[in-house]
Amino acid sequence: MNVVLHGRTPETTPLSLTVDRSNPAAPLIRVGGDLAYTTAGPLREEIDRLLAGAPPAVVLDFADLLFIDSTGLAVIVHAWRQGQEAGTALELRTVPRFLGTILDMTGVTGLLSRPAPRSRPSPGRPSAPGEPESDRPTATA
């Protein structure tokens, strides 16, 4: 069975990426074209590069996205998961209607609305004011 989407087939438009690092606290990746099985690798690699620096946020702008499949969706979830581990928030910007529908239907919208955890102090580093000393709940008398 072949599915034709408005006279085009999936993955006919190459993926385009533009990375803007002018705001180191929230680097921006503009994603365009088809984000699919055969094209998703470069976006995942760029996300991993940016997250290695543990910025407070990474922004994905989908203004020029034309198509996404389950692999493309998996890259977004990967970015969220890796961001959660690094304490980096993932922000989606200019989400086309079709992508918003897919994110809602799959429950990814709910994942993305969860705030990234604050970084935990490394061993030997004192906690910042207001930061808990450990994961255990504290009790007051």
PLY file of the C-alpha trace (Angstrom):
ply
format ascii 1.0
element vertex 141
property float x
property float y
property float z
element edge 140
property int vertex1
property int vertex2
end_header
0.00 0.00 0.00
1.39 3.40 -0.97
0.24 6.54 0.76
0.53 9.78 -1.17
0.42 13.03 0.79
-0.95 15.84 -1.34
0.93 14.74 -4.45
4.23 14.02 -2.73
5.84 11.03 -1.13
7.53 11.10 2.28
11.24 11.91 2.45
11.28 13.70 -0.91
12.54 16.94 0.59
15.98 16.79 2.20
16.30 17.77 5.83
17.71 21.24 6.36
19.30 22.36 9.63
20.50 25.78 10.68
22.13 26.17 14.06
22.20 29.54 15.81
24.53 29.62 18.82
24.31 33.40 19.34
22.49 32.79 22.64
24.65 30.20 24.44
21.94 29.79 27.12
19.43 28.65 24.47
21.00 27.55 21.18
18.48 27.28 18.35
18.17 24.63 15.65
15.91 25.47 12.71
14.56 22.29 11.14
13.11 22.17 7.65
12.14 19.63 5.02
11.42 16.01 5.90
12.41 14.68 9.33
12.23 10.96 8.72
14.07 7.65 8.99
16.56 8.44 6.24
17.14 12.07 7.24
16.98 12.24 11.05
20.62 11.38 11.84
22.12 14.86 11.43
19.51 16.44 13.73
20.13 13.86 16.44
23.89 14.42 16.17
23.50 18.20 16.42
21.20 17.88 19.43
23.75 15.63 21.14
26.52 18.15 20.41
24.52 21.00 21.92
23.41 19.01 24.96
27.02 18.03 25.69
27.50 21.66 26.77
24.49 21.42 29.14
22.90 24.77 28.21
19.82 25.81 30.24
17.67 25.28 27.12
17.79 24.03 23.54
15.24 25.41 21.07
13.96 23.51 18.03
12.17 25.68 15.46
9.99 23.71 13.04
8.72 26.59 10.87
9.95 24.92 7.68
9.15 21.29 8.58
7.16 19.56 5.84
6.96 15.96 7.07
7.81 13.88 10.13
7.66 10.14 10.73
8.11 8.04 13.86
11.91 8.30 13.65
11.67 12.09 13.58
9.34 11.96 16.57
11.85 9.69 18.33
14.56 12.34 17.82
12.38 14.89 19.62
11.79 12.45 22.49
15.54 11.67 22.57
16.29 15.39 22.83
13.83 15.73 25.71
15.20 12.67 27.53
18.84 13.70 27.14
17.91 17.24 28.15
16.24 15.94 31.31
19.47 14.13 32.23
21.54 17.26 31.59
19.11 19.67 33.27
18.38 21.28 29.89
14.86 22.32 28.92
13.68 21.52 25.40
11.58 24.19 23.73
9.71 23.66 20.47
9.02 26.79 18.49
6.85 27.47 15.42
5.24 24.03 15.51
3.18 23.33 12.36
-0.37 22.16 12.92
0.35 18.60 11.71
3.28 18.27 14.13
1.24 19.66 17.03
-1.46 17.08 16.31
1.10 14.25 16.26
2.72 15.46 19.49
-0.71 15.62 21.18
-1.89 12.23 19.89
1.29 10.45 20.99
1.48 12.10 24.42
4.77 13.81 23.63
3.23 17.22 24.38
2.79 16.07 27.98
6.42 14.99 28.19
7.68 18.27 26.83
5.70 20.26 29.37
7.64 18.68 32.23
10.35 21.02 33.50
13.95 19.84 33.35
15.28 18.95 36.79
17.77 21.31 38.35
21.29 20.01 38.22
22.33 18.15 41.32
25.48 19.25 43.11
28.47 17.10 42.24
30.13 15.18 45.08
32.27 17.50 47.17
30.45 20.63 45.95
28.29 22.33 48.56
24.65 22.88 47.74
23.58 26.30 46.59
21.27 28.26 48.91
17.81 26.75 48.74
19.09 23.61 47.02
18.40 20.34 48.89
21.37 18.56 50.42
20.14 15.12 49.28
17.29 13.30 47.59
15.73 12.34 50.92
12.78 14.37 52.10
13.55 16.72 54.95
11.38 17.09 58.01
10.98 20.10 60.23
9.80 20.12 63.82
0 1
1 2
2 3
3 4
4 5
5 6
6 7
7 8
8 9
9 10
10 11
11 12
12 13
13 14
14 15
15 16
16 17
17 18
18 19
19 20
20 21
21 22
22 23
23 24
24 25
25 26
26 27
27 28
28 29
29 30
30 31
31 32
32 33
33 34
34 35
35 36
36 37
37 38
38 39
39 40
40 41
41 42
42 43
43 44
44 45
45 46
46 47
47 48
48 49
49 50
50 51
51 52
52 53
53 54
54 55
55 56
56 57
57 58
58 59
59 60
60 61
61 62
62 63
63 64
64 65
65 66
66 67
67 68
68 69
69 70
70 71
71 72
72 73
73 74
74 75
75 76
76 77
77 78
78 79
79 80
80 81
81 82
82 83
83 84
84 85
85 86
86 87
87 88
88 89
89 90
90 91
91 92
92 93
93 94
94 95
95 96
96 97
97 98
98 99
99 100
100 101
101 102
102 103
103 104
104 105
105 106
106 107
107 108
108 109
109 110
110 111
111 112
112 113
113 114
114 115
115 116
116 117
117 118
118 119
119 120
120 121
121 122
122 123
123 124
124 125
125 126
126 127
127 128
128 129
129 130
130 131
131 132
132 133
133 134
134 135
135 136
136 137
137 138
138 139
139 140
